[in-house]
Amino acid sequence: MKILYTNFHVGCGGGQDTYVRELALAMSRDHEVTVATPPGSWLGEQIKRLPRITSVDVEFKPRWYRFWRETLRLRRLIREQRFDIVHVNGSPDHRQVMLAVAGLAVRPEIVFTKHNTYPANSFGNWLRASFGTSRTIAVSDYVRTMLRRESSYPNIVVIKHGVRSPEAERLNEEERLRRRSALLGASADDSIVLGSAAGTGAAKGWADLVAALTLLPETTRRRFRVWLAGTAPSIEQRAMVEECGLDAQILFTGPINHVHHLLAATDVAFVLSYHESLSYACREAMAAGCASLVTKVGGLPENVTPWVDGWIVPPRDPQAIANVLMHIADKPERMRHMGHMARMKGRTEFDFDDFVEATYGVYLDAIAATARLQRATPANLPMRQWLHKLLRIALRRHRRNQKRAA
């Protein structure tokens, strides 16, 4: 099978970039894989270092005067390579792929993964769903429900992120303590390390954790160390941390490709976002043996069983976070047991090979469905009549979804 993955992020796209990279690498073992990304993007640079994968530079958000030139370049690539599957991952690349394949005699199946919880009821979404989507992957039950309620996207299947098992990063207690001390200054036996690879944007909610720490008694607060991976914080964000008197206890690591070495020295992970589809960072941390503190938004709660392998709190609620932190500080043995349960869940529910197999199954299903449709379509049906038939089907589907939403 020949597969083209597309991703529009110019810089670092976080979990979405990881999704494409890991999926492309896994599929490249048995298939011909190409990844199209904007020039100089984080994902593009990562792909160029990987074996067996072809990297192609394509601008998916070009200036208006370069849009059609880039679309025609993409069209030539798809026509010449004759891909079986084009797997798109966002609105800009989805739109461009839809336009690029229009009218092609041999057209690939387009699979779309919905990675976020942004509304999907616009006219642009309707066009892409009706004329540029064979199969739709929702990364959580929450996203599937949202798409069914408000969009025209067809053939929706839920495939939650799978993560690679970080067995090589498991440390003995001596090495774990050494690493905690070296990275975070957590040298005391009762130190508690909190960490997040979900990013440093304001919508990631980590400022609520900072506020929660200020609500703790001073002796308890001193026990906590925090690391955050992602884009460097703004001047205002750093000033906020300093005003809270926590600059010596919080480490901003900057962007890093792999966080396993940090997770191995971490007690509890946190993703306190204000909107989130599922969170690759949360699943990666749990698979590494970190109980996780998450907010009750989007698909985040689907990762955690409360008080078994993590905690769920309302968004924007520092007091609720502080209550959990007090519990962690009072009962560290419970925290370690919950970390063990998180690791077990990672093995059984976040299995990477199952994730790849399920995604490949979607590809096969899309190809098989088109083959059945072609056999059922009269060979002498005029193209114009066939296009009108497709349009009527798409309009009926759109009206049905509108009635369902009402």
C-alpha positions as CSV (number, residue, x, y, z in Angstrom):
1,M,0.0,0.0,0.0
2,K,1.2,3.6,-0.8
3,I,0.3,6.1,2.0
4,L,0.6,9.8,2.1
5,Y,0.4,11.6,5.5
6,T,-0.2,15.3,5.6
7,N,0.2,17.8,8.5
8,F,-0.1,21.6,8.3
9,H,1.7,22.7,11.4
10,V,4.6,25.0,10.6
11,G,6.3,24.8,14.0
12,C,5.7,22.1,16.6
13,G,2.3,20.6,16.6
14,G,2.6,18.7,19.9
15,G,0.7,15.4,20.1
16,Q,-0.6,15.7,16.6
17,D,3.0,15.7,15.2
18,T,3.8,12.7,17.4
19,Y,0.7,10.9,16.1
20,V,1.8,11.4,12.4
21,R,5.5,10.5,13.1
22,E,4.8,7.3,15.0
23,L,2.1,6.2,12.6
24,A,4.2,6.8,9.6
25,L,7.2,5.0,11.1
26,A,5.1,2.0,12.0
27,M,3.4,1.8,8.6
28,S,6.8,2.2,6.8
29,R,7.8,-1.3,7.9
30,D,5.4,-2.9,5.4
31,H,4.2,0.0,3.1
32,E,5.5,2.9,1.0
33,V,5.1,6.0,3.1
34,T,5.4,9.7,2.3
35,V,4.9,12.6,4.7
36,A,4.1,16.1,3.4
37,T,4.7,19.0,5.8
38,P,5.5,22.7,5.5
39,P,9.2,23.5,4.9
40,G,11.2,23.7,8.1
41,S,8.5,22.3,10.3
42,W,9.4,20.3,13.4
43,L,7.7,17.2,12.1
44,G,9.4,17.5,8.7
45,E,12.8,17.7,10.3
46,Q,12.0,14.6,12.4
47,I,10.8,12.7,9.3
48,K,13.9,13.4,7.4
49,R,16.0,11.6,10.0
50,L,13.8,8.4,9.8
51,P,14.6,5.5,7.5
52,R,12.2,4.2,4.8
53,I,10.0,7.4,4.8
54,T,10.0,10.0,2.0
55,S,9.7,13.6,3.2
56,V,8.1,16.2,1.0
57,D,7.8,20.0,1.6
58,V,4.3,21.4,0.9
59,E,2.9,24.6,2.2
60,F,-0.6,24.0,3.5
61,K,-1.2,27.6,4.7
62,P,0.5,29.6,2.0
63,R,-0.2,33.2,1.1
64,W,-3.1,33.6,-1.3
65,Y,-0.9,34.2,-4.4
66,R,0.9,30.9,-3.8
67,F,-2.1,28.8,-2.9
68,W,-2.9,27.3,-6.3
69,R,0.7,26.8,-7.1
70,E,1.1,24.7,-3.9
71,T,-2.2,22.9,-4.6
72,L,-1.0,21.9,-8.1
73,R,2.3,20.7,-6.8
74,L,0.4,18.5,-4.4
75,R,-1.9,17.3,-7.2
76,R,1.2,16.3,-9.3
77,L,2.6,14.4,-6.3
78,I,-0.6,12.5,-5.7
79,R,-1.2,11.8,-9.5
80,E,2.4,10.6,-10.1
81,Q,2.8,8.5,-7.0
82,R,-0.8,7.0,-7.2
83,F,-1.3,6.8,-3.5
84,D,-3.9,4.4,-2.2
85,I,-4.5,6.4,1.0
86,V,-4.0,10.1,1.9
87,H,-4.3,10.5,5.6
88,V,-5.1,14.2,6.5
89,N,-4.8,15.7,10.0
90,G,-6.2,19.2,10.0
91,S,-8.5,21.6,8.1
92,P,-5.7,23.3,6.0
93,D,-4.2,20.1,4.6
94,H,-7.6,18.5,4.3
95,R,-8.9,21.4,2.2
96,Q,-5.8,21.4,0.0
97,V,-5.9,17.6,-0.6
98,M,-9.6,17.8,-1.4
99,L,-8.9,20.4,-4.1
100,A,-5.8,18.5,-5.4
101,V,-7.6,15.3,-6.1
102,A,-10.7,16.8,-7.7
103,G,-11.2,15.3,-11.2
104,L,-8.3,12.8,-10.9
105,A,-9.0,9.6,-12.9
106,V,-7.4,7.6,-10.2
107,R,-8.3,9.0,-6.8
108,P,-6.9,7.9,-3.4
109,E,-9.0,7.3,-0.4
110,I,-8.9,10.2,2.0
111,V,-8.9,9.4,5.7
112,F,-9.3,12.3,8.1
113,T,-8.4,12.2,11.8
114,K,-10.2,14.8,14.0
115,H,-7.6,15.7,16.6
116,N,-9.4,18.6,18.4
117,T,-12.7,19.7,19.8
118,Y,-13.2,22.7,17.6
119,P,-16.7,23.0,16.0
120,A,-17.1,21.0,12.8
121,N,-20.4,22.5,11.6
122,S,-19.1,25.1,9.1
123,F,-19.7,25.1,5.4
124,G,-16.0,24.3,4.8
125,N,-16.4,21.2,7.1
126,W,-19.4,20.2,5.1
127,L,-17.6,20.5,1.8
128,R,-14.6,18.5,3.1
129,A,-16.9,15.8,4.6
130,S,-19.0,15.5,1.5
131,F,-16.3,15.6,-1.2
132,G,-13.0,14.9,0.5
133,T,-13.5,12.2,3.1
134,S,-13.8,8.5,2.8
135,R,-13.4,7.6,6.5
136,T,-13.2,9.6,9.7
137,I,-11.1,8.8,12.7
138,A,-12.2,10.3,16.1
139,V,-9.5,10.2,18.7
140,S,-12.0,9.9,21.6
141,D,-15.6,9.0,22.3
142,Y,-16.2,12.7,23.1
143,V,-15.0,13.7,19.6
144,R,-17.1,11.0,17.9
145,T,-20.2,12.2,19.7
146,M,-19.4,15.8,18.7
147,L,-19.0,14.9,15.1
148,R,-22.2,12.9,14.9
149,R,-24.1,15.7,16.5
150,E,-22.9,18.6,14.4
151,S,-21.1,17.5,11.3
152,S,-21.5,15.6,8.0
153,Y,-18.4,13.5,8.4
154,P,-19.0,10.0,7.2
155,N,-18.0,6.6,8.6
156,I,-16.7,7.7,12.0
157,V,-14.7,5.3,14.0
158,V,-13.0,5.9,17.3
159,I,-9.3,5.0,17.5
160,K,-7.6,6.3,20.7
161,H,-3.9,7.1,20.7
162,G,-1.6,4.1,21.3
163,V,1.8,4.8,22.9
164,R,5.1,2.9,22.7
165,S,5.9,1.1,26.0
166,P,8.9,2.9,27.7
167,E,10.3,-0.2,29.3
168,A,13.9,0.9,28.6
169,E,13.3,4.0,30.8
170,R,12.4,2.2,34.0
171,L,15.0,3.0,36.7
172,N,16.1,1.5,39.9
173,E,15.4,3.6,43.0
174,E,19.0,4.9,43.3
175,E,19.1,6.1,39.7
176,R,15.7,7.6,39.9
177,L,16.6,9.7,43.0
178,R,19.9,10.8,41.3
179,R,18.0,12.0,38.2
180,R,15.4,13.8,40.3
181,S,18.1,15.6,42.2
182,A,20.1,16.5,39.1
183,L,17.2,17.8,37.0
184,L,14.9,19.3,39.6
185,G,16.8,19.6,42.9
186,A,14.4,17.1,44.4
187,S,17.0,15.6,46.8
188,A,14.8,15.1,49.9
189,D,13.3,11.6,50.4
190,D,9.8,13.1,50.7
191,S,10.0,15.2,47.5
192,I,7.2,14.9,45.0
193,V,7.8,15.5,41.3
194,L,5.0,16.7,39.0
195,G,5.4,16.9,35.3
196,S,3.6,17.7,32.0
197,A,4.5,17.4,28.4
198,A,1.2,18.8,27.3
199,G,2.7,22.2,26.5
200,T,3.0,25.7,28.0
201,G,0.1,27.5,26.2
202,A,-2.3,29.4,28.4
203,A,-5.1,26.9,27.5
204,K,-3.1,24.0,28.9
205,G,-4.1,25.2,32.4
206,W,-0.7,24.8,34.1
207,A,-1.1,28.2,35.7
208,D,-3.9,26.7,37.8
209,L,-1.4,24.2,39.2
210,V,0.9,27.1,40.1
211,A,-2.0,28.8,41.9
212,A,-2.9,25.6,43.6
213,L,0.6,25.2,45.0
214,T,0.3,28.7,46.6
215,L,-2.7,27.4,48.5
216,L,-0.7,24.7,50.3
217,P,0.9,25.0,53.7
218,E,4.5,26.2,53.2
219,T,6.1,22.9,54.5
220,T,4.0,20.9,52.1
221,R,4.6,23.3,49.1
222,R,8.3,23.0,49.5
223,R,8.1,19.2,48.8
224,F,6.9,19.7,45.3
225,R,9.0,20.1,42.1
226,V,7.4,20.7,38.7
227,W,8.7,20.4,35.1
228,L,6.9,21.6,32.0
229,A,8.0,20.6,28.5
230,G,7.0,22.7,25.4
231,T,7.6,26.1,24.0
232,A,9.5,28.5,26.2
233,P,7.0,30.5,28.5
234,S,6.3,34.1,27.8
235,I,7.8,36.9,29.9
236,E,4.4,37.3,31.6
237,Q,4.2,33.6,32.4
238,R,7.6,33.6,34.0
239,A,6.7,36.8,36.0
240,M,3.6,35.0,37.3
241,V,5.7,32.1,38.5
242,E,8.2,34.4,40.2
243,E,5.4,36.4,41.9
244,C,4.1,33.2,43.4
245,G,7.6,32.5,44.8
246,L,7.9,29.2,42.9
247,D,10.6,30.0,40.3
248,A,13.1,27.8,42.1
249,Q,10.6,24.8,42.1
250,I,9.4,24.9,38.5
251,L,11.6,23.9,35.5
252,F,10.7,24.8,31.9
253,T,12.6,22.3,29.8
254,G,11.8,23.8,26.4
255,P,10.8,21.6,23.4
256,I,12.1,18.0,23.7
257,N,11.6,15.1,21.3
258,H,11.3,12.4,24.0
259,V,10.2,12.8,27.6
260,H,10.7,9.3,28.8
261,H,13.8,10.2,30.8
262,L,11.8,12.9,32.6
263,L,8.7,10.7,33.1
264,A,10.9,8.0,34.7
265,A,11.8,10.4,37.5
266,T,8.2,11.8,37.9
267,D,5.6,10.8,40.5
268,V,2.5,12.4,39.0
269,A,1.7,13.8,35.5
270,F,-0.8,16.5,34.9
271,V,-2.9,17.8,31.9
272,L,-5.1,20.6,33.2
273,S,-6.3,21.8,29.8
274,Y,-9.4,23.9,29.2
275,H,-10.2,22.0,26.0
276,E,-8.7,18.7,24.9
277,S,-9.7,15.8,22.6
278,L,-7.8,13.1,24.4
279,S,-4.1,14.0,25.1
280,Y,-1.2,12.0,23.8
281,A,0.9,13.5,26.7
282,C,-1.5,12.0,29.3
283,R,-1.4,8.6,27.8
284,E,2.4,8.6,27.4
285,A,2.8,9.6,31.0
286,M,0.4,6.9,32.3
287,A,2.1,4.2,30.2
288,A,5.4,5.3,31.9
289,G,3.9,4.7,35.3
290,C,2.7,8.1,36.3
291,A,-0.7,8.6,37.9
292,S,-2.3,11.5,36.1
293,L,-4.2,14.6,37.3
294,V,-6.6,15.8,34.5
295,T,-9.5,18.2,34.0
296,K,-13.0,17.2,33.2
297,V,-13.0,18.5,29.7
298,G,-13.4,16.9,26.3
299,G,-12.0,13.4,26.1
300,L,-9.4,13.8,28.9
301,P,-11.5,11.9,31.5
302,E,-11.6,8.9,29.1
303,N,-7.9,8.2,30.1
304,V,-8.3,8.1,33.8
305,T,-10.2,6.0,36.4
306,P,-10.7,8.4,39.3
307,W,-8.7,7.4,42.5
308,V,-7.5,4.3,40.7
309,D,-4.9,5.6,38.3
310,G,-5.4,9.3,38.5
311,W,-7.6,12.2,39.5
312,I,-10.2,14.3,37.7
313,V,-10.8,17.9,38.7
314,P,-13.0,20.7,37.2
315,P,-11.2,23.1,34.9
316,R,-9.9,26.4,36.2
317,D,-10.2,25.3,39.8
318,P,-7.0,25.7,41.8
319,Q,-8.7,24.8,45.1
320,A,-9.7,21.4,43.7
321,I,-6.1,20.8,42.5
322,A,-4.8,21.8,45.9
323,N,-7.0,19.3,47.5
324,V,-5.6,16.5,45.3
325,L,-2.0,17.7,46.0
326,M,-2.7,17.6,49.8
327,H,-3.9,14.0,49.4
328,I,-0.8,13.1,47.4
329,A,1.5,14.6,50.0
330,D,-0.3,12.9,52.9
331,K,-0.4,9.5,51.3
332,P,2.6,9.0,49.0
333,E,2.3,5.2,49.1
334,R,-1.2,5.5,47.5
335,M,0.3,7.7,44.8
336,R,2.9,5.0,44.0
337,H,0.2,2.3,43.8
338,M,-1.8,4.5,41.4
339,G,1.2,4.9,39.2
340,H,1.5,1.1,39.0
341,M,-2.2,0.9,38.0
342,A,-1.6,3.6,35.3
343,R,1.3,1.5,33.9
344,M,-1.0,-1.5,33.8
345,K,-3.7,0.4,31.9
346,G,-1.0,1.6,29.5
347,R,-0.2,-2.0,28.6
348,T,-3.7,-3.1,28.2
349,E,-5.6,-0.1,26.8
350,F,-2.9,2.1,25.2
351,D,-1.1,-0.6,23.2
352,F,0.7,0.9,20.2
353,D,0.4,-2.1,18.0
354,D,-3.3,-2.3,18.5
355,F,-3.5,1.4,17.5
356,V,-1.6,0.8,14.3
357,E,-3.6,-2.3,13.4
358,A,-6.9,-0.4,13.9
359,T,-5.8,2.4,11.7
360,Y,-4.6,0.1,9.0
361,G,-8.1,-1.6,9.2
362,V,-9.7,1.8,8.4
363,Y,-7.5,2.1,5.3
364,L,-8.5,-1.4,4.1
365,D,-12.1,-0.7,4.8
366,A,-12.0,2.5,2.8
367,I,-10.4,0.8,-0.2
368,A,-12.8,-2.1,-0.1
369,A,-15.8,0.1,0.1
370,T,-14.8,2.0,-3.0
371,A,-14.1,-1.2,-4.9
372,R,-17.7,-2.4,-4.0
373,L,-19.1,0.9,-5.2
374,Q,-17.3,0.7,-8.5
375,R,-18.6,-2.8,-9.1
376,A,-22.2,-1.5,-8.4
377,T,-21.9,1.5,-10.6
378,P,-23.1,1.1,-14.3
379,A,-20.1,1.6,-16.5
380,N,-22.1,3.7,-19.0
381,L,-23.5,6.1,-16.4
382,P,-22.6,9.6,-17.7
383,M,-20.1,11.4,-15.5
384,R,-22.4,14.4,-15.0
385,Q,-25.3,12.2,-13.9
386,W,-23.0,10.4,-11.5
387,L,-21.8,13.7,-10.0
388,H,-25.4,14.9,-9.5
389,K,-26.2,11.6,-7.8
390,L,-23.2,12.1,-5.4
391,L,-24.3,15.7,-4.7
392,R,-27.9,14.6,-3.9
393,I,-26.5,12.0,-1.5
394,A,-24.3,14.6,0.2
395,L,-27.2,17.1,0.5
396,R,-29.5,14.5,2.1
397,R,-26.8,13.6,4.6
398,H,-26.3,17.2,5.5
399,R,-30.1,17.8,6.0
400,R,-30.2,14.6,8.1
401,N,-27.4,15.8,10.3
402,Q,-29.1,19.3,10.7
403,K,-32.3,17.6,11.9
404,R,-30.4,15.5,14.3
405,A,-28.6,18.5,15.7
406,A,-31.9,20.4,16.1
